[in-house]
């Protein structure tokens, strides 16, 4: 409904704004943001530019806070979700911070705008017993089914063992293991991920995941690979790099087959990795480094999950709960 409301607004084409174009280039070149993130910023900034266009002003020319407040009110009147409004405000704030750096003589009209408060949902996490069930090897498989079972187990084990984003894990090439190469003597205990903004980090891989990876690389991947195929670690049945939809589909099918009632998706294994480390005493800053979070505040959501589980235990077992 809100989308229909948003799209029903009159679309006034903004005047060309070279500062917006320069800002988007800066995001990509200087900050290393992905094309997808750049596109999201462009969409949000163009929405702001369209709002200003009937007023005869471009975003780069704005000096006063009033039009910004009116724009935020307009977003609210369009019944956009709080998360959408907050994202658009972040894009506009970032633009004016950049303009203040590039042109110190210009003021920052967004500097004193109030932040939009978000109530963040808790991530979906699996219990350790559910992870064990999900990662248990299915007996009695033969032929192609056994081949794909090795691949799927290696993929899911690596997701849970490393806490990697699904895009990071599916983006791995054979040389991304430290001492890699994928052969029998390859060292698979450390994996090199390239996260958001192409930031590189090294993450240790546990013994079980190493064993599953080695079995897949030696016994299954060579049978999936094509001579002219990509150097990707995880391959589809056609020898192409496994994609996100295929990974989500195989995980969902596996969970249904095993009777796991909990909502299961690849990012849930990343959440489970973080929460299970926290529950077993890992330092929050160490978890931040492993996950590749830029700020600790992003990682602190797992504290809220942990506290919620403690409340459930208290309610279930305390005589006066």
VOBADO-450575 format. One record per residue (C-alpha): residue number from 1; y, z, x. Coordinates in nm, 2 decimals, padded with zeros to 4 digits. Layout:
SITE    n       v       w       u
SITE  NUM       Y       Z       X
...
This chain:
SITE    n       v       w       u
SITE    1   00.00   00.00   00.00
SITE    2   00.24   00.10   00.27
SITE    3   00.17  -00.22   00.45
SITE    4   00.26  -00.42   00.14
SITE    5   00.58  -00.22   00.11
SITE    6   00.67  -00.29   00.47
SITE    7   00.60  -00.66   00.45
SITE    8   00.80  -00.69   00.13
SITE    9   01.12  -00.60   00.31
SITE   10   01.37  -00.89   00.37
SITE   11   01.32  -01.03   00.72
SITE   12   01.65  -01.11   00.89
SITE   13   01.60  -01.28   01.22
SITE   14   01.77  -01.08   01.50
SITE   15   01.98  -01.26   01.76
SITE   16   01.81  -01.32   02.09
SITE   17   01.83  -01.01   02.30
SITE   18   01.77  -01.07   02.67
SITE   19   01.77  -00.69   02.74
SITE   20   01.46  -00.65   02.52
SITE   21   01.29  -00.94   02.70
SITE   22   01.37  -00.78   03.04
SITE   23   01.24  -00.44   02.92
SITE   24   00.91  -00.59   02.81
SITE   25   00.87  -00.76   03.15
SITE   26   00.95  -00.43   03.32
SITE   27   00.68  -00.25   03.11
SITE   28   00.42  -00.50   03.23
SITE   29   00.53  -00.55   03.59
SITE   30   00.66  -00.21   03.69
SITE   31   00.45   00.02   03.47
SITE   32   00.14  -00.20   03.47
SITE   33   00.10  -00.17   03.09
SITE   34  -00.16  -00.40   02.93
SITE   35  -00.07  -00.71   02.72
SITE   36  -00.18  -00.53   02.41
SITE   37   00.06  -00.23   02.48
SITE   38   00.34  -00.47   02.56
SITE   39   00.27  -00.65   02.23
SITE   40   00.29  -00.32   02.04
SITE   41   00.62  -00.24   02.20
SITE   42   00.75  -00.59   02.12
SITE   43   00.65  -00.55   01.75
SITE   44   00.82  -00.21   01.72
SITE   45   01.14  -00.32   01.89
SITE   46   01.16  -00.63   01.68
SITE   47   01.14  -00.42   01.37
SITE   48   01.44  -00.22   01.50
SITE   49   01.62  -00.54   01.59
SITE   50   01.57  -00.68   01.24
SITE   51   01.71  -00.37   01.08
SITE   52   02.02  -00.40   01.30
SITE   53   02.07  -00.77   01.24
SITE   54   02.25  -00.75   00.90
SITE   55   02.49  -00.50   01.07
SITE   56   02.58  -00.77   01.33
SITE   57   02.46  -00.56   01.63
SITE   58   02.18  -00.60   01.88
SITE   59   01.97  -00.31   02.02
SITE   60   02.12  -00.37   02.37
SITE   61   02.47  -00.33   02.23
SITE   62   02.42  -00.01   02.04
SITE   63   02.61   00.30   02.16
SITE   64   02.60   00.53   01.86
SITE   65   02.32   00.73   01.71
SITE   66   02.41   00.66   01.34
SITE   67   02.22   00.33   01.31
SITE   68   01.91   00.48   01.47
SITE   69   01.90   00.76   01.21
SITE   70   01.95   00.51   00.94
SITE   71   01.66   00.31   01.08
SITE   72   01.43   00.62   01.08
SITE   73   01.53   00.68   00.72
SITE   74   01.44   00.32   00.64
SITE   75   01.10   00.36   00.80
SITE   76   01.03   00.67   00.59
SITE   77   01.15   00.49   00.28
SITE   78   00.90   00.22   00.35
SITE   79   00.62   00.49   00.33
SITE   80   00.50   00.41   00.68
SITE   81   00.26   00.66   00.82
SITE   82   00.40   00.94   01.04
SITE   83   00.20   00.81   01.34
SITE   84   00.35   00.46   01.29
SITE   85   00.71   00.59   01.27
SITE   86   00.65   00.81   01.58
SITE   87   00.51   00.51   01.77
SITE   88   00.82   00.30   01.68
SITE   89   01.05   00.58   01.78
SITE   90   00.87   00.61   02.12
SITE   91   00.93   00.24   02.18
SITE   92   01.30   00.26   02.10
SITE   93   01.35   00.58   02.31
SITE   94   01.18   00.41   02.60
SITE   95   01.40   00.11   02.57
SITE   96   01.72   00.31   02.58
SITE   97   01.60   00.53   02.87
SITE   98   01.53   00.20   03.06
SITE   99   01.88   00.07   02.96
SITE  100   02.04   00.39   03.09
SITE  101   01.86   00.34   03.42
SITE  102   01.95  -00.02   03.45
SITE  103   02.30   00.01   03.33
SITE  104   02.43   00.36   03.40
SITE  105   02.76   00.29   03.24
SITE  106   02.59   00.27   02.90
SITE  107   02.50   00.58   02.70
SITE  108   02.16   00.66   02.55
SITE  109   02.20   00.68   02.17
SITE  110   01.84   00.79   02.13
SITE  111   01.86   01.08   02.37
SITE  112   01.92   01.35   02.10
SITE  113   01.71   01.21   01.82
SITE  114   01.47   01.47   01.68
SITE  115   01.10   01.40   01.76
SITE  116   00.86   01.33   01.48
SITE  117   00.59   01.60   01.46
SITE  118   00.23   01.47   01.43
SITE  119  -00.06   01.67   01.31
SITE  120  -00.34   01.53   01.53
SITE  121  -00.69   01.52   01.40
SITE  122  -00.96   01.68   01.61
SITE  123  -01.19   01.43   01.78
SITE  124  -01.54   01.36   01.66
SITE  125  -01.78   01.53   01.90
SITE  126  -02.16   01.54   01.91
SITE  127  -02.35   01.86   01.96
SITE  128  -02.55   01.87   02.28
SITE  129  -02.87   01.85   02.08
SITE  130  -02.74   01.53   01.91
SITE  131  -02.66   01.38   02.25
SITE  132  -03.01   01.47   02.37
SITE  133  -03.16   01.29   02.06
SITE  134  -02.93   00.99   02.10
SITE  135  -03.03   00.95   02.47
SITE  136  -03.40   01.01   02.44
SITE  137  -03.61   00.71   02.54
SITE  138  -03.79   00.54   02.25
SITE  139  -04.16   00.52   02.32
SITE  140  -04.39   00.23   02.26
SITE  141  -04.14  -00.05   02.31
SITE  142  -04.25  -00.38   02.47
SITE  143  -04.10  -00.71   02.57
SITE  144  -03.74  -00.78   02.48
SITE  145  -03.71  -00.45   02.29
SITE  146  -03.80  -00.26   02.60
SITE  147  -03.55  -00.47   02.80
SITE  148  -03.26  -00.39   02.56
SITE  149  -03.37  -00.02   02.55
SITE  150  -03.31   00.01   02.92
SITE  151  -02.97  -00.15   02.89
SITE  152  -02.87   00.06   02.59
SITE  153  -02.98   00.38   02.75
SITE  154  -02.80   00.30   03.08
SITE  155  -02.48   00.22   02.88
SITE  156  -02.48   00.54   02.67
SITE  157  -02.58   00.76   02.95
SITE  158  -02.29   00.63   03.16
SITE  159  -02.05   00.68   02.87
SITE  160  -02.16   01.04   02.83
SITE  161  -02.20   01.11   03.20
SITE  162  -01.86   00.98   03.31
SITE  163  -01.64   01.02   03.00
SITE  164  -01.52   00.67   03.05
SITE  165  -01.35   00.47   02.78
SITE  166  -01.57   00.20   02.63
SITE  167  -01.33  -00.06   02.77
SITE  168  -01.36   00.08   03.12
SITE  169  -01.74   00.10   03.11
SITE  170  -01.78  -00.25   02.96
SITE  171  -01.53  -00.38   03.22
SITE  172  -01.74  -00.26   03.51
SITE  173  -01.86  -00.52   03.76
SITE  174  -02.15  -00.46   04.00
SITE  175  -01.92  -00.38   04.29
SITE  176  -01.74  -00.10   04.10
SITE  177  -01.99   00.16   04.21
SITE  178  -01.89   00.31   04.54
SITE  179  -02.14   00.17   04.78
SITE  180  -02.24  -00.06   04.49
SITE  181  -02.41  -00.40   04.47
SITE  182  -02.67  -00.30   04.21
SITE  183  -02.97  -00.32   04.44
SITE  184  -03.25  -00.07   04.49
SITE  185  -03.06   00.11   04.76
SITE  186  -02.72   00.10   04.58
SITE  187  -02.53   00.43   04.56
SITE  188  -02.45   00.48   04.19
SITE  189  -02.33   00.84   04.21
SITE  190  -01.96   00.74   04.20
SITE  191  -01.81   00.48   03.97
SITE  192  -01.46   00.33   04.00
SITE  193  -01.28   00.29   03.67
SITE  194  -00.96   00.10   03.61
SITE  195  -00.79   00.28   03.32
SITE  196  -00.46   00.22   03.13
SITE  197  -00.20   00.05   03.34
SITE  198  -00.48  -00.05   03.58
SITE  199  -00.48   00.30   03.73
SITE  200  -00.78   00.35   03.94
SITE  201  -01.00   00.67   03.95
SITE  202  -01.33   00.77   04.09
SITE  203  -01.57   00.96   03.86
SITE  204  -01.91   01.11   03.96
SITE  205  -02.22   01.01   03.77
SITE  206  -02.50   01.26   03.70
SITE  207  -02.86   01.22   03.82
SITE  208  -03.00   01.12   03.48
SITE  209  -02.74   00.85   03.43
SITE  210  -02.80   00.72   03.79
SITE  211  -03.18   00.70   03.72
SITE  212  -03.12   00.51   03.39
SITE  213  -02.87   00.28   03.56
SITE  214  -03.10   00.20   03.85
SITE  215  -03.39   00.12   03.61
SITE  216  -03.16  -00.11   03.41
SITE  217  -03.01  -00.29   03.72
SITE  218  -03.35  -00.34   03.88
SITE  219  -03.57  -00.42   03.58
SITE  220  -03.36  -00.54   03.29
SITE  221  -03.03  -00.69   03.40
SITE  222  -03.19  -00.96   03.62
SITE  223  -03.37  -01.09   03.31
SITE  224  -03.05  -01.09   03.11
SITE  225  -02.83  -01.25   03.38
SITE  226  -02.75  -01.63   03.40
SITE  227  -02.71  -01.80   03.74
SITE  228  -02.35  -01.88   03.64
SITE  229  -02.29  -01.56   03.45
SITE  230  -02.03  -01.29   03.51
SITE  231  -02.08  -01.00   03.76
SITE  232  -02.06  -00.75   03.47
SITE  233  -02.28  -00.45   03.48
SITE  234  -02.37  -00.46   03.11
SITE  235  -02.48  -00.80   02.97
SITE  236  -02.55  -00.93   02.63
SITE  237  -02.87  -01.11   02.54
SITE  238  -02.69  -01.44   02.62
SITE  239  -02.59  -01.32   02.97
SITE  240  -02.23  -01.26   02.88
SITE  241  -02.03  -00.94   02.93
SITE  242  -02.12  -00.70   02.65
SITE  243  -01.82  -00.66   02.42
SITE  244  -01.69  -00.36   02.23
SITE  245  -01.83  -00.47   01.89
SITE  246  -02.18  -00.52   02.03
SITE  247  -02.16  -00.17   02.19
SITE  248  -02.05  -00.01   01.87
SITE  249  -02.32  -00.19   01.67
SITE  250  -02.60  -00.09   01.90
SITE  251  -02.48   00.27   01.91
SITE  252  -02.45   00.29   01.53
SITE  253  -02.80   00.13   01.48
SITE  254  -02.95   00.38   01.72
SITE  255  -02.79   00.68   01.55
SITE  256  -02.91   00.56   01.21
SITE  257  -03.26   00.50   01.34
SITE  258  -03.27   00.86   01.48
SITE  259  -03.13   01.02   01.17
SITE  260  -02.81   01.15   01.33
SITE  261  -02.58   01.24   01.04
SITE  262  -02.27   01.29   01.26
SITE  263  -02.02   01.01   01.28
SITE  264  -02.11   00.83   01.61
SITE  265  -01.89   00.58   01.80
SITE  266  -01.85   00.51   02.17
SITE  267  -01.53   00.71   02.20
SITE  268  -01.71   01.00   02.05
SITE  269  -01.93   01.02   02.37
SITE  270  -01.61   01.05   02.57
SITE  271  -01.49   01.33   02.35
SITE  272  -01.83   01.50   02.37
SITE  273  -01.82   01.47   02.75
SITE  274  -01.49   01.65   02.77
SITE  275  -01.57   01.92   02.51
SITE  276  -01.91   02.00   02.66
SITE  277  -01.76   02.04   03.01
SITE  278  -01.49   02.27   02.86
SITE  279  -01.75   02.48   02.68
SITE  280  -01.95   02.52   03.00
SITE  281  -01.64   02.65   03.19
SITE  282  -01.49   02.34   03.35
SITE  283  -01.12   02.36   03.44
SITE  284  -00.89   02.18   03.20
SITE  285  -00.71   02.00   03.49
SITE  286  -01.04   01.88   03.63
SITE  287  -01.13   01.73   03.29
SITE  288  -00.78   01.57   03.28
SITE  289  -00.86   01.40   03.61
SITE  290  -01.20   01.28   03.50
SITE  291  -01.07   01.14   03.18
SITE  292  -00.77   00.97   03.35
SITE  293  -00.51   01.14   03.13
SITE  294  -00.16   01.11   03.26
SITE  295  -00.05   01.44   03.12
SITE  296  -00.23   01.77   03.06
SITE  297  -00.10   01.78   02.70
SITE  298  -00.33   01.49   02.61
SITE  299  -00.63   01.69   02.74
SITE  300  -00.53   02.01   02.56
SITE  301  -00.65   01.87   02.23
SITE  302  -01.00   01.98   02.34
SITE  303  -00.88   02.34   02.35
SITE  304  -00.82   02.31   01.98
SITE  305  -01.17   02.18   01.92
SITE  306  -01.31   02.46   02.12
SITE  307  -01.12   02.72   01.93
SITE  308  -01.23   02.57   01.60
SITE  309  -01.59   02.60   01.71
SITE  310  -01.54   02.96   01.81
SITE  311  -01.40   03.03   01.46
SITE  312  -01.71   02.88   01.31
SITE  313  -01.93   03.10   01.52
SITE  314  -01.73   03.41   01.43
SITE  315  -01.74   03.33   01.06
SITE  316  -02.11   03.27   01.07
SITE  317  -02.22   03.57   01.27
SITE  318  -01.96   03.85   01.26
SITE  319  -02.05   04.11   00.99
SITE  320  -01.69   04.14   00.87
SITE  321  -01.58   03.78   00.92
